[in-house]
Amino acid sequence: MIKRKPKRVFTEPFKLSVLREYYSSGMSKYAITKKYSLSPPCIYRWLKEYPVGSDQLPLPSETKERLQMVPKQSDLTDMESLQKRIEELRRSLELEKMRSRAFEKMIEIAEEEEGISILKKDGAKQ
């Protein structure tokens, strides 16, 4: 039988002091969890429970302004993913252009060697 660790219960003032330190010091979530021996899901839950603008988590105005000016990571990743997609589509288009030129050249060579027209004529019924 696997023994579980007893569930730790933290007081609200402790949670708020940890979050205040996280926001004001600029430490990473990982560093905060290691410093206070917390689990990563614990700190994420607290961040959702007490967002930056909440009344329960008073922060200095400079800290609030600094946190609100930082662009969201999801916005950056959206832009990066769109740039990657554009580059991928450009490469794909270039490849298709090369394939098209190769097919045209193949048809041209085959027409010269065989002496017959391979391309369809405009207006031909199928």
PyMOL commands that set and color helices and strands:
alter all, ss='L'
color gray80, all
select helices_A, chain A and resi 12-25+29-36+40-49+61-69+73-114
alter helices_A, ss='H'
color red, helices_A
deselect
rebuild
show_as cartoon
